[in-house]
Amino acid sequence: MSGPWCRVLEPHPRPETQELRPDVMKNPNSKKMPGQRIRRSAHILLLCAAIFALLGASDPATRFNEIGHQMMCICGCNQILLECNHVGCPASDGMRNELMASVTRGDSDSLVEQGFVQKYGPTVLAAPTTRGFDRAAYIIPFVALILGFGLIVLVIRTWKNRPVPAIADGLHPVRGIELEQFRDQARKDTDL
Amino acid sequence: MAEIGSFALLLALALSVYSFLAGIVALAFQNRPSSQLAGGTAGGRIASREESSVITTLRQGSERIGETARRAGIATFAAVLLASFVLVICAFRDDFSIAYILHHSNRDLPGPYKFAVLWSGQEGSLLFWSLLLSAYGFVLRLRYKADPRLFAYASVVLSGVQIFFLLLLNFAAHPFAIVQGTIPADGNGLNPLLQYPEMVIHPPMLYLGYVGFTIPFAFALGALIMKYPGEKWIHITRRWTMVTWAFLTCGVFLGAHWAYSVLGWGGYWGWDPVENASLMPWLTGTAFLHSVMMQEKRGMLKMWNMWLVFATFWLAILGTFLTRSGIISSVHAFAQSSIGDWFAWFLVITLVVFVFFFFKNKSHLRSEHKLESLVSRESSFLFNNLLFVLLCFTVLWGTWFPKISELVQGNKVTVGAPFYNRVAIPVALLLLILTAVGPLLAWRKTSLESLKRNFMWPAIGAIAIAIFLMITPQSWGSAFGLKPWKDISYLYSLMAIALSVLVTLTVASEFYRGGRVISKHTGQGMFASMVQLIHRNTRRYGGYIVHFGVVVVIIGFAGAAFNLDKEQEMGYGDKMTIGPYTLICRSYTDDDAPNYASEWAVLDVYKGGKQIDTMTPVRRFYKASRQTSTMPDIRSTLNEDLYIVFEGLNQDNGHPILKAHLNALVMWIWMGVWIMLIGTVLALIPNAPAPVRVPAPARLEPAHAGRAVTGD
């Protein structure tokens, strides 16, 4: 398996901070530096993610199923390749055989995809790739999500920091514990 | 007959135009200050008796004009109803001199489908749209006394939309166009895919939803134009929106059920542009139903709500534009034509009109927003709206991306289920978290302590269920033995189920807490207390039931990760095993009916060595249209659906080729929809009057005694 996960699995050199802190090395229960703890937690998380990803690397039948669900039948039915249900479909049987041959040969996922794209055109892929302009398909919704979250947090902060409207003379705003008590009472009375 | 239909359509157009223009004139005169009505002579001084008389006469005149506009709107309904009635009669009379009937019906078509011919093709469905719009307008104009001025504005907006559809029907897609030359003896027949019982009710429901969003839009635009004071318009609009939302929900899921039951690919949602088109207004409509509470309770989000109402209406029209224009390739290509240009212009015009009035009168929508805490229901509604709108944007983005890609890089790409699964599922899961937390948050401010107290047990329950689903053996059923590290889809499913449990438990705890309080006060049993609880605040508790329905649907969606399928050629006595089921081919044969010829297989279904059912998947060949269609046989249980499709015959030996799908938890989707609809109906029921509290004598006595002692 190639890609970023391999780098994660490479052994890491021992952090220098441990050389400088023999007390930490001797006593595992002693309090660790926050930076070290964060780094270690990050390593554990990455390792878990790597294991998670490697567990997905599977046998040819599973790969056939996975890749076959990432492609479209080109007969015009607009269905996922492995879901095309037309008997005598002019396209899907041949495409499935090609896919099975590629998977059995041990071609990587990207090689199989490239082969299909070259033969049938880019519309054979059921979703945009993560290369070139196609990346925009995935990036834009998440950018919108982040911007939206940021905007709402900003809006909430603005609304929260607005000054309390002035009230008539002689009236004192209720605050703190007293206000909470009134709130609880109001909720009990009305929250039905 | 065709002449009567054509005349009715022309009459409807004339009435709509009159209703629109007269409505504008009436409102213009009613809105003018007295000085202008009196010809500008009164400027600044007290009007003379003659001038007052002129003003009164003009005002009365404008009211009378307004009344004629209202009646013209009502008469439009009668005219469009007549046209629709004529088209249906023509279908039943096999009047193939009308091109629409020739292309969408045939003599042997069963009665219910002849009725459904009304919405089975381009022209008929536009007529049906127009009929529903005029029917909504009819109800609106009858109920005008609730607020005559606001209703008059809404009536004018409705007439404007109605004119567009009637222009289309009269000049671009005429349903009563006559066949030139020799009239064929029989029609081309209805598309086989549409010859299914649900197709008789799916389009009306969907259209009731699409068209219905015109009403909230009409009220919103009317309120914006007239600078409506107060929030009454939002109360009126909310009820209309809920009814419309229920119809659209019903329509969307009936469509999904139809796709599942007819198309024979084993799924219910293919992310086809036309499916997406129905989902987008549903998402913004749902966002509006939530954010409208902010306006009602706190007077906030007035501008945002205005945009949400407009976006919902606009997206409903955009959906129709997508269906009809052929601008984006879709499997629903049966209604492509040049009327896409008409829709494009209509979309532009409505956008311009709305934007113009929004910027002209937006100062009227300003409100003083003040939030006390981030941990409040207001905040949760803001995030809820963000996620709904973002989901809508994602669907819109995915739908248009092939076109955008073509413009930018010169080649089209496919945006199918894998894209939406990657992008939309995480957002939907976030939304589910909010659905769980939202009801526990109070308006203005919630203390973290109370949130922790109310949230802890549901969270523990959800985590416990997740662990249970992971450690149980797979042999227990599709959703058991879930190992999220095996596949990302399992992880999503596990998260969806756990979060659904979380929502269910928070909803249940809300019912329990409320029921317990009532039970304590009234001495009633828990169930009776809960019924009373719902009746006291139908909107809130109906809403919770809708939430529960949504999680049931989500659990059904989560089941898709465990689906299995298998394809096999089966001769007499051949076996196929899928999951816990064994299918044995007992027989296969064919049949002939007036409308179609059919081939079918008879399969005995065994589970655990015991025969539990016999299934008969069918494939039909429709004679008039010369098209084939599958009728899968589906055996539904709570755990899974056994779904068998007769794909065809092996041409060499005549054996049937069958495809079996084992679709997990699908029944939950349909059950969830029913629950959502029940919740919506409950939310529409008016609240029971608040109980009058009469102090009990037993409690008064000590109070009096206390006062006597303290001297109060």
Interface residues (C-beta under 8 A of the other chain):
Chain A: I51 F52 L55 G56 H69 Q70 M72 C77 N78 Q79 I80 E83 C84 N85 H86 V87 G88 G121 P122 T123 V124 L125 A126 A127 P128 T129 G132 F133 D134 A137 Y138 I140 P141 F142 A144 L145 G148 F149 I152 V155 I156 W159 K160 R162 V164 P165 E180 R183 R187 K188 D191 L192
Chain B: G264 W265 G266 G267 G270 D272 S329 S330 V331 E368 H369 K370 L371 E372 S373 L374 S379 L382 F383 L386 V389 L390 F393 T394 W397 G398 F401 S405 V408 Q409 N411 K412 V413 T414 V415 G416 A417 P418 F419 R422 V423 V427 A442 K445 S447 W485 K486 D487 I488 G514 V517 I518 L533 R536 N537 T630 V645 E647 G648 L649 Q651 I657 K659
